[in-house]
Amino acid sequence: MLDSPNPTQTAATSPGIADHLIGKHVIIRATRAGVHAGILAAHDGQTVRLTHSRRLWRWSAAKGHTLSGVALNGLRDGATKGWTKIAAPVACQFILDACEIIATTAEAQASIEGWPAHEP
């Protein structure tokens, strides 16, 4: 662990870097699994467990053009109606290759949770 006062302390016994986000709504960017939003239930390295998880297939930020913009301001439909596509929520999901965890604002959480599920 970086800057550990006890050199024998291991990652297994020390708090995780994102422990303060457990129980909060987050966006996860995964290397191979895409982008997901939900409640962070647990994390261990690149493995995360989300509850009330929704896959963001295609998205446009309400303000800005990055995933951080989605986390801050929520979603918009983009230039074409129906462009932003989000899956229906699943109760629990494990993502094995998370490379980014972004906390969302209440505004963004409401936008993501309220977005209609895309059913092809």
Number of C-alpha atoms within 10 A of each C-alpha: 16 6 6 11 8 8 9 9 11 11 14 9 9 10 11 15 12 15 13 10 18 15 14 15 24 24 28 27 20 19 14 11 13 15 21 23 27 28 21 26 19 17 20 15 13 14 14 19 18 27 19 17 25 24 20 22 14 14 21 21 21 19 14 12 11 13 19 16 17 26 25 21 22 25 24 19 16 13 9 7 8 13 14 20 19 22 18 16 17 13 10 14 18 15 20 17 17 22 13 13 18 18 21 23 17 14 14 23 25 14 18 24 18 10 18 14 16 13 8 5
